[in-house]
Amino acid sequence: MATTKTRRSAKAAPTSASARPVKTRRRAHPLVEQLRFTRSEWLRGLRGVSDDDGARHFGQMNSIGWIVGHLAWQEQRYLLHRPQGIMLREDIQRDFASGGPMSTPSLAETLAAWRKITKATDPFLDQLTTRKLLVDVPLNGKRSGQTQGSAIRRLTYHYWFHIGEILAIRQQLGGKGLPEYVGSIEARAPYRPERG
């Protein structure tokens, strides 16, 4: 009578902790991925700027510290205040709106505000779908004619405008080894079609 040998796997049986399903984060909408990539390029353009350099003005150009506060203002406006009624930083709303007077805020302070605001936007950004991007973003409680998707596009393009401005200021300050071109978009935020 022949015997059959059963091979045992060298792997141990899964424990209850390892048998639990792993939660996977739903991929963000492609428009949101592009915004997040742009934010990372923004930070790359700011890398190494001292508080002293962040306070410099050249002619009518705003300081880098003010520019950072200005983008924190637009993040708060387009992703927190108008669509959700959330105002995290009244000072950002007051001091960094378009057309405001020139000022010279601390780069460290405005960057801390920017980080707080952008972190607060993540849950909102993560839940956006194509349908939700087509919703009007109210302004002062009334329809604005601007969709959430258009607001995010404007915000993204606004970043690129100011990335160039910041790098021009840094060149005038004598900066070396500055970013010269868009980073690794193909690896970090490649084109992919929208799904609903």
SULHU-V784013 format. One record per residue. N is the residue number from 1. RES is the residue in one letter. PSI is psi in radians with two decimals (999 if undefined). D_FIRST is the distance of its C-alpha to the first C-alpha in whole Angstrom. Layout:
n-><N | N>
res-><RES | RES>
psi-><PSI | PSI>
d_first-><D_FIRST | D_FIRST>
This chain:
n-><1 | 2 | 3 | 4 | 5 | 6 | 7 | 8 | 9 | 10 | 11 | 12 | 13 | 14 | 15 | 16 | 17 | 18 | 19 | 20 | 21 | 22 | 23 | 24 | 25 | 26 | 27 | 28 | 29 | 30 | 31 | 32 | 33 | 34 | 35 | 36 | 37 | 38 | 39 | 40 | 41 | 42 | 43 | 44 | 45 | 46 | 47 | 48 | 49 | 50 | 51 | 52 | 53 | 54 | 55 | 56 | 57 | 58 | 59 | 60 | 61 | 62 | 63 | 64 | 65 | 66 | 67 | 68 | 69 | 70 | 71 | 72 | 73 | 74 | 75 | 76 | 77 | 78 | 79 | 80 | 81 | 82 | 83 | 84 | 85 | 86 | 87 | 88 | 89 | 90 | 91 | 92 | 93 | 94 | 95 | 96 | 97 | 98 | 99 | 100 | 101 | 102 | 103 | 104 | 105 | 106 | 107 | 108 | 109 | 110 | 111 | 112 | 113 | 114 | 115 | 116 | 117 | 118 | 119 | 120 | 121 | 122 | 123 | 124 | 125 | 126 | 127 | 128 | 129 | 130 | 131 | 132 | 133 | 134 | 135 | 136 | 137 | 138 | 139 | 140 | 141 | 142 | 143 | 144 | 145 | 146 | 147 | 148 | 149 | 150 | 151 | 152 | 153 | 154 | 155 | 156 | 157 | 158 | 159 | 160 | 161 | 162 | 163 | 164 | 165 | 166 | 167 | 168 | 169 | 170 | 171 | 172 | 173 | 174 | 175 | 176 | 177 | 178 | 179 | 180 | 181 | 182 | 183 | 184 | 185 | 186 | 187 | 188 | 189 | 190 | 191 | 192 | 193 | 194 | 195 | 196>
res-><M | A | T | T | K | T | R | R | S | A | K | A | A | P | T | S | A | S | A | R | P | V | K | T | R | R | R | A | H | P | L | V | E | Q | L | R | F | T | R | S | E | W | L | R | G | L | R | G | V | S | D | D | D | G | A | R | H | F | G | Q | M | N | S | I | G | W | I | V | G | H | L | A | W | Q | E | Q | R | Y | L | L | H | R | P | Q | G | I | M | L | R | E | D | I | Q | R | D | F | A | S | G | G | P | M | S | T | P | S | L | A | E | T | L | A | A | W | R | K | I | T | K | A | T | D | P | F | L | D | Q | L | T | T | R | K | L | L | V | D | V | P | L | N | G | K | R | S | G | Q | T | Q | G | S | A | I | R | R | L | T | Y | H | Y | W | F | H | I | G | E | I | L | A | I | R | Q | Q | L | G | G | K | G | L | P | E | Y | V | G | S | I | E | A | R | A | P | Y | R | P | E | R | G>
psi-><2.20 | 2.55 | 2.55 | 2.24 | 2.36 | 2.15 | 2.38 | 2.43 | 2.53 | -0.24 | 2.46 | 2.69 | 2.51 | 2.46 | 2.94 | -0.58 | -0.72 | -0.24 | -0.16 | 2.51 | 2.49 | 2.27 | 2.22 | 2.44 | 2.27 | 2.40 | 2.42 | 2.76 | 2.54 | -0.61 | -0.65 | -0.71 | -0.70 | -0.68 | -0.80 | -0.66 | -0.76 | -0.73 | -0.71 | -0.62 | -0.62 | -0.83 | -0.61 | -0.69 | -0.42 | -0.26 | 2.20 | 0.00 | 2.19 | 2.86 | -0.64 | -0.82 | -0.57 | -0.24 | -0.01 | 2.51 | 2.50 | 1.90 | -2.25 | 0.05 | 2.46 | 2.80 | 2.79 | -0.68 | -0.72 | -0.72 | -0.71 | -0.76 | -0.63 | -0.72 | -0.55 | -0.70 | -0.82 | -0.64 | -0.86 | -0.74 | -0.86 | -0.43 | -0.28 | -1.06 | -0.98 | -0.83 | -0.42 | -0.13 | 0.36 | 2.21 | 1.68 | -0.70 | 1.72 | -0.64 | -0.64 | -0.76 | -0.72 | -0.73 | -0.20 | 0.31 | 2.71 | 2.42 | 0.03 | 2.92 | 2.65 | 2.40 | 3.00 | 1.30 | 2.85 | 2.26 | -0.74 | -0.71 | -0.75 | -0.59 | -0.65 | -0.71 | -0.76 | -0.78 | -0.74 | -0.77 | -0.82 | -0.61 | -0.69 | -0.39 | -0.32 | -0.84 | -0.67 | -0.81 | -0.69 | -0.47 | -0.01 | 2.41 | 2.98 | -0.76 | -0.78 | -0.47 | -0.26 | -0.03 | 2.42 | 2.41 | 1.91 | 2.66 | 2.06 | 0.69 | 0.09 | 2.76 | 2.44 | -0.35 | 0.07 | 2.18 | 2.86 | -0.68 | -0.75 | -0.65 | -0.73 | -0.67 | -0.82 | -0.76 | -0.79 | -0.84 | -0.59 | -0.72 | -0.84 | -0.66 | -0.84 | -0.43 | -0.79 | -0.74 | -0.76 | -0.74 | -0.57 | -0.74 | -0.79 | -0.62 | -0.72 | -0.48 | -0.06 | 0.32 | 2.50 | 2.67 | 0.57 | 2.69 | 2.41 | -0.26 | 2.89 | 2.42 | -2.76 | 1.18 | -0.61 | -0.59 | -0.61 | -0.47 | 1.03 | 2.81 | 2.38 | 2.55 | 2.68 | 2.55 | 2.61 | 999>
d_first-><0 | 4 | 7 | 10 | 13 | 16 | 19 | 22 | 25 | 28 | 30 | 31 | 31 | 35 | 37 | 40 | 42 | 41 | 39 | 43 | 44 | 46 | 50 | 51 | 55 | 56 | 57 | 61 | 63 | 64 | 68 | 67 | 65 | 68 | 70 | 67 | 67 | 71 | 71 | 69 | 72 | 75 | 73 | 73 | 76 | 77 | 75 | 78 | 81 | 83 | 85 | 88 | 87 | 86 | 89 | 91 | 93 | 94 | 97 | 96 | 92 | 91 | 89 | 85 | 85 | 87 | 85 | 81 | 83 | 84 | 80 | 79 | 82 | 81 | 77 | 78 | 81 | 78 | 75 | 76 | 80 | 80 | 77 | 76 | 79 | 78 | 81 | 79 | 82 | 85 | 87 | 85 | 86 | 90 | 90 | 88 | 88 | 89 | 93 | 93 | 96 | 95 | 93 | 91 | 89 | 86 | 83 | 81 | 82 | 82 | 78 | 77 | 79 | 77 | 73 | 74 | 75 | 72 | 69 | 71 | 70 | 67 | 66 | 68 | 67 | 63 | 64 | 66 | 65 | 67 | 68 | 69 | 71 | 73 | 75 | 78 | 79 | 82 | 85 | 87 | 86 | 86 | 84 | 85 | 83 | 81 | 77 | 75 | 73 | 77 | 77 | 74 | 75 | 79 | 77 | 75 | 78 | 80 | 78 | 78 | 82 | 82 | 79 | 82 | 85 | 83 | 82 | 86 | 87 | 85 | 86 | 90 | 89 | 87 | 84 | 81 | 78 | 78 | 76 | 77 | 74 | 72 | 69 | 65 | 65 | 63 | 60 | 61 | 63 | 62 | 63 | 61 | 62 | 63 | 61 | 63>
